[in-house]
């Protein structure tokens, strides 16, 4: 019995224009960083989403505790909307769900989103739950692997929610360019998918056919996400694309070879748009045409980098792809994850 993606949903907070948020806030925030304007202009982002809009409020001096309280307030309605939409798309009721998994690296509370949302949505008291925490931008794919394994083993539906509110982690102004890059790229979103035991029916899309991971611990310092007294702080080396270039080919080859496929057989590429250079590296290393990354470029431009939620937004863009789809995401570790989705 295969795990099949049968429903998808999203919830997006207020949209902000990249030029407006630069002129209205970050131009002053980074007045002493000469390269900041160039970084914002070259981020590949036209608009993104924020529960804490810098044009309305400056939370850069907030304590981590205050940010976590705000996370719960904002994440609950967004998560509920995304999960409800995914269940409706799959034609399921909350009571049908056997496992509810939540991936996030931007906020924490106990009881967490998994418990609070399960209760609010009316999921059964015997529900199994899983929190995928602090893995970063690639967390959706190990999340898919976990819920997929559950669906195959238990023959029951499962839901994965990725809820990331990066706008709650605006940092005080410093001269470090990695902070400028993070604030030029990151965005907020909640995305959810439903996986069910393989069947023909309403909302059926693709079956999860394989997952491959690769971690290069020798480059662990290239990307970090540190908990500080003033929220979570991104550390981002400009060498990340170079590390990715060394591994992405082998990861994709392992994923496709296991299914008897070649790169030419892939109908859709859902590549996490960590930034323009990340997409350039994937394109060049895999020998892809620029149009094959159009969905990822579009999501980056219209939604920004929403951490773990982003690759699910790209998968939605590829819902009509006629053939195999590869989803890839990258994050701290440095870690690469890839999943193969085949027509059910």
C-alpha positions in Angstrom: 0.0 0.0 0.0 1.5 3.3 -1.1 1.2 6.7 0.7 -0.6 9.0 -1.7 -0.8 12.8 -1.5 -4.6 13.5 -1.7 -5.0 17.0 -0.4 -3.1 20.3 0.0 -3.9 23.6 1.8 -2.2 26.8 2.6 -2.7 29.9 4.7 -0.7 33.1 4.1 -0.6 36.2 6.4 -0.4 39.8 5.2 1.4 40.4 2.0 4.2 43.0 2.0 6.0 44.4 -1.1 9.8 44.0 -1.1 10.4 47.5 -2.2 8.0 49.0 0.3 9.5 47.1 3.3 13.0 48.1 2.2 12.2 51.8 1.9 9.9 51.8 4.9 12.0 49.9 7.4 15.1 48.1 6.3 16.8 51.0 4.6 16.9 52.7 8.0 17.6 49.5 9.9 20.7 48.8 7.7 21.7 52.4 7.1 25.3 51.5 8.0 25.5 48.5 5.7 26.4 49.7 2.2 25.6 46.4 0.4 22.2 46.1 2.0 20.2 47.7 -0.8 21.9 45.5 -3.4 21.1 42.4 -1.3 17.4 43.3 -1.1 17.2 44.1 -4.8 19.0 40.9 -5.8 17.0 38.5 -3.5 14.6 37.4 -6.3 11.7 38.4 -4.0 8.9 40.8 -5.2 6.5 40.3 -2.3 6.2 38.0 0.8 4.2 37.6 3.9 4.5 38.6 7.6 2.5 38.3 10.8 4.8 41.0 12.2 4.9 43.6 9.4 8.0 45.8 9.9 6.1 48.7 8.4 3.7 48.5 11.3 5.8 47.4 14.2 9.5 47.0 15.0 10.0 43.8 17.1 13.7 43.6 16.7 14.2 44.3 20.4 11.6 41.9 21.7 12.6 39.1 24.0 12.5 35.5 22.8 9.7 34.9 25.3 7.5 37.6 23.8 8.2 36.3 20.3 7.1 32.8 21.3 3.9 34.1 22.8 3.2 35.9 19.5 4.0 32.7 17.6 1.3 30.8 19.3 -1.3 33.6 18.8 -0.5 33.8 15.0 0.3 30.2 14.2 -2.9 28.7 15.6 -5.4 30.3 13.1 -3.0 30.0 10.2 -2.3 26.3 10.9 -6.0 25.6 11.4 -6.8 27.2 8.0 -4.1 25.3 6.1 -5.0 21.9 7.7 -8.8 22.4 7.2 -8.2 23.3 3.5 -6.0 20.2 3.0 -8.6 17.9 4.6 -11.3 19.4 2.5 -9.2 19.0 -0.6 -8.8 15.3 0.2 -12.5 14.9 1.1 -11.7 13.8 4.7 -13.0 14.8 8.1 -10.6 15.6 11.0 -11.8 12.4 12.7 -10.4 10.3 9.9 -6.8 11.3 10.7 -4.5 8.8 12.4 -1.3 10.9 12.6 -0.8 14.6 12.7 2.7 15.9 12.2 3.9 19.5 12.6 7.2 20.9 11.3 8.4 24.3 12.5 11.7 26.0 13.4 10.3 29.4 14.2 8.2 28.9 17.4 7.7 26.6 20.3 5.2 26.1 23.1 4.0 23.2 25.2 1.3 22.1 24.7 2.3 22.7 21.1 0.5 23.4 17.8 0.0 19.7 17.3 -2.1 19.3 20.5 -3.9 22.6 20.3 -4.8 22.3 16.6 -5.8 18.6 16.9 -8.3 19.6 19.7 -9.5 22.7 17.9 -10.1 20.8 14.6 -11.8 17.9 16.3 -9.2 15.2 15.5 -9.7 12.0 17.6 -8.3 11.6 21.1 -6.4 8.5 20.0 -4.6 10.6 17.4 -0.8 10.0 17.1 1.2 13.2 16.9 4.8 14.1 15.8 6.7 17.4 16.1 9.5 17.9 13.6 11.4 20.8 15.2 14.3 23.1 14.4 15.4 21.2 11.2 15.0 24.3 9.1 14.1 24.7 5.4 14.3 21.0 4.5 12.0 19.8 7.3 9.0 19.2 5.0 10.7 16.2 3.3 11.6 14.2 6.4 8.2 15.1 7.6 6.7 13.6 4.4 8.9 10.5 4.9 7.6 10.1 8.5 3.9 10.5 7.7 4.3 8.4 4.6 5.8 5.5 6.6 2.9 5.7 9.0 0.3 5.6 6.2 2.0 2.6 4.6 2.4 0.8 7.9 -1.0 1.6 9.5 -3.2 2.1 6.4 -4.6 5.3 7.9 -4.6 8.9 6.7 -2.0 11.4 8.0 -1.5 15.1 7.9 1.7 17.2 7.7 1.6 20.9 8.6 4.6 23.2 8.1 4.1 26.5 9.9 6.9 29.0 9.8 6.7 32.6 11.1 10.1 34.0 10.3 9.0 37.6 10.6 9.0 37.1 14.4 12.8 36.9 14.3 13.8 40.3 12.9 17.2 41.0 14.6 18.6 44.3 15.9 20.6 46.1 13.3 24.2 44.7 12.9 26.7 45.0 10.1 26.8 41.2 9.5 25.7 40.6 5.9 24.2 37.2 6.6 21.5 39.0 8.7 20.7 41.3 5.7 20.4 38.3 3.4 18.1 36.5 5.8 15.9 39.6 6.2 15.8 40.0 2.4 14.6 36.5 1.8 12.5 35.0 4.6 8.7 35.0 4.8 5.8 33.5 6.7 3.4 30.7 5.6 1.5 27.6 6.8 1.1 24.7 4.3 -0.4 21.3 4.9 -0.7 18.0 2.9 -2.8 14.9 3.5 -1.4 11.5 2.7 -3.6 8.4 2.5 -3.2 4.7 1.6 -3.0 4.4 -2.1 -6.4 4.5 -3.8 -8.2 6.0 -6.7 -10.5 8.8 -5.7 -11.2 12.5 -5.1 -8.2 14.7 -4.8 -5.6 12.0 -5.6 -2.3 13.4 -6.8 0.9 11.4 -6.4 2.4 8.7 -4.3 5.6 9.1 -2.3 8.0 6.7 -4.0 11.4 7.5 -2.3 13.4 9.8 0.0 17.1 10.4 0.0 19.1 12.5 2.5 22.7 13.7 2.6 24.4 15.6 5.4 27.9 17.1 5.2 28.9 17.7 8.8 32.2 19.2 7.8 30.3 22.3 6.7 27.9 22.5 9.7 29.0 26.0 10.5 27.9 27.3 7.1 24.2 27.6 8.1 23.0 28.0 11.7 19.8 29.0 13.5 20.7 30.0 17.0 18.3 30.6 19.9 19.3 34.0 21.4 17.7 36.3 24.0 16.4 38.3 21.1 14.7 35.6 19.0 16.4 33.1 16.6 19.4 34.3 14.7 20.4 33.1 11.2 24.0 32.4 10.4 24.5 32.0 6.6 27.8 31.6 4.8 28.1 32.6 1.1 29.8 29.2 0.6 26.5 27.3 1.0 25.8 27.1 -2.8 29.3 25.7 -3.3 28.7 22.9 -0.8 25.3 22.2 -2.4 27.0 21.9 -5.8 29.2 19.1 -4.5 26.3 16.9 -3.4 23.1 17.7 -5.3 24.0 15.5 -8.3 24.7 12.4 -6.2 21.5 12.9 -4.2 19.3 13.1 -7.3 21.1 10.2 -9.0 20.5 8.0 -6.0 16.9 9.0 -5.8 16.1 8.4 -9.5 18.3 5.3 -9.9 16.4 3.5 -7.2 13.2 4.0 -9.3 14.8 3.2 -12.6 14.5 6.8 -13.8 16.8 9.4 -15.3 16.8 13.2 -15.0 15.2 13.4 -18.5 12.2 11.4 -17.1 11.4 14.1 -14.4 8.3 16.2 -15.4 8.6 18.6 -12.5 11.3 20.0 -10.2 10.1 21.4 -6.8 13.4 22.9 -5.7 13.3 24.8 -2.4 14.1 28.4 -3.4 16.6 29.2 -0.7 17.8 32.1 -2.8 18.6 32.8 -6.5 22.1 31.3 -6.3 20.7 28.1 -4.8 18.5 27.7 -7.8 21.3 28.6 -10.2 23.5 25.8 -8.7 20.8 23.2 -8.9 20.0 24.2 -12.5 23.7 24.0 -13.6 24.7 20.9 -11.7 21.7 18.9 -13.0 21.8 20.3 -16.5 18.3 21.7 -16.3 16.7 24.3 -18.5 15.8 27.6 -16.8 12.1 26.9 -17.4 12.3 23.7 -15.4 12.8 25.9 -12.3 10.0 28.3 -13.2 7.8 27.1 -10.3 10.5 27.6 -7.7 11.4 31.1 -9.1 7.8 32.0 -9.0 7.3 31.0 -5.4 10.5 32.9 -4.4 9.2 36.0 -6.2 5.7 35.9 -4.9 6.1 34.4 -1.4 9.8 34.6 -0.4 11.6 31.8 1.4 9.0 30.4 4.0 11.5 27.9 5.4 9.9 24.4 5.6 6.6 25.5 4.2 8.2 26.6 0.9 8.7 23.3 -0.9 5.1 22.4 -0.4 4.1 25.7 -2.1 6.3 24.7 -5.1 4.7 21.3 -5.2 1.3 23.0 -5.5 2.6 24.9 -8.5 3.4 21.6 -10.1 0.1 19.9 -9.4 -0.5 19.4 -13.1 3.0 18.1 -14.0 2.6 15.1 -16.3 5.0 12.5 -14.8 7.5 12.1 -11.9 8.2 15.1 -9.7 11.3 15.6 -7.6 11.1 17.7 -4.5 14.4 19.0 -2.9 15.2 21.2 0.1 18.3 22.2 1.9 19.2 23.5 5.3 21.5 23.3 8.4 23.8 20.5 8.6 24.5 21.2 5.8 21.7 18.8 4.8 20.1 18.0 1.4 16.8 16.1 1.3 15.0 14.9 -1.9 11.8 13.1 -2.4 10.4 11.3 -5.5 6.7 11.6 -6.2 5.2 9.4 -8.9 1.8 9.5 -10.5 -0.6 7.3 -8.5 
